[in-house]
């Protein structure tokens, strides 16, 4: 700074205005006073505390070295660097570097170095054991340090918050992932529930349909039963009457022979010939007998239909399984009679078995129909097959075996045949519910077992095991 | 108060009583943010609510909370990035106390919303001084007492504090007599 500035803009400095040594020490705690021999003859209290050697009036160059350029070797040479910023590094304290400038005093016999420690971070201040009152009040170093410290702390705070934010982000991502997974699981569960519901609805529809069909069958059976009853009665009446008429015919024939010449007898003979009465006499008993047989078969079918479609009760009741099987086979006859012979081996000593008979009938029907289908699939190659139905007692179980000589079940699908909606048959031929329901009825409803053995190309045998007592399975 | 102060209360409670206690106190005080931003000014009521909630939750008086907080304050600030700055205030108990006001003044010049108390040290002799405490806030003398005790610990100095003059209708500020003896190393 040049004094010319004052000369031009302001009144010239007063010669009497000076700080004096004490004022300089107060205002510049790091100042140095250097004499013509370049010895430090004065210094601020703070710098004197930091560099005790200064008390011994050392040569400036013994204590300091100029950073970036050499110190002038003579007092006069300092004139070339006065007013320029200098960095004086202390030879005795590495951390201490003074920044300032040399100024000549008014008498031009001394130099004053006005400056303060170079501070880039607070660590250096701490290292130098400086405190804020070591600096002059007007020195901006303190403010700079505070700002620096605050900035660093704020930066640390920001970093900390950024880390926290990152953690939160990570946590959020994990929570979103967990939530997504949970939603996906819920979605899967929901889809499974919907599929289960659809299956149950289909089962219900099927059950309702079966119930309707059963009711209808029972109604029709009841309606058919009455006319069948009187058709049978009438046919038996006709059969009895035919016997009586034969006696009348024999008497009439004797009369006709005795009066053969009479015109009435001739007319009678002609009429008998025209009516082919001899043929009628020989065939009518057969016709009536066949009619009665047919009526009996219809009556049997109607009875079976009524039994088969008998509404079930909540509790299982002791049941003659052989009779139930016969009834079911009667109802199912139309399904197998064109493709298979039926062989039954029903154990005579089979005890009554606790059973929901209507549901059991449905299982037998399903298995027999499946057997017929399996045989039908190979009928073209092998001709009619055989369905064998066997009952037997095996310890605490009653066993029912339904075997066929059909296609057999391929190994690959054996694990799945009891799954709901699983079928290998064309759409419309089967719902895929038969075996699933069969297993459900036998295993869940009766606490029994349903299994099978199968050989591809030879056939399949299903084994139903029903406990003879309600706790039969546990007893077994 | 700047967030640094509230953060120190949070830190003290977590340090002394655990995260769960802090959560209860935070909720009781109606503070929604999980942490405070150091250089953000918060209403004084937040600090007051935290002290009241801590008092209720920990079954101690508000004065005890404040004194404990005052004792904790410097070590918290020092361990949260302000250690070197605090180090420049002074290297012994008396110097630190004497420079504290100037330090506050400098802070106030840089942070307009910083409203520190005025602390004047009147040295009586080598081991005693009067501490004149002027504050526009009421009820924080326990904090100052805690702070002085904390400083004594920091500089290994035994400190005795006597409240000579209580701020009231007749006095505009508090005066404490501080007696101090540096402990032998």
Interface residues (C-beta under 8 A of the other chain):
Chain A: X121 X122 X123 X125 X126 X129 X130 X131 X132 X133 X137 X142 X143 X145 X146 X147 X149 X150 X152 X153 X154 X156 X157 X161 X164
Chain B: X35 X37 X38 X39 X80 X81 X82 X84 X85 X87 X88 X89 X90 X91 X95 X98 X99 X102 X103 X106 X107 X109 X110
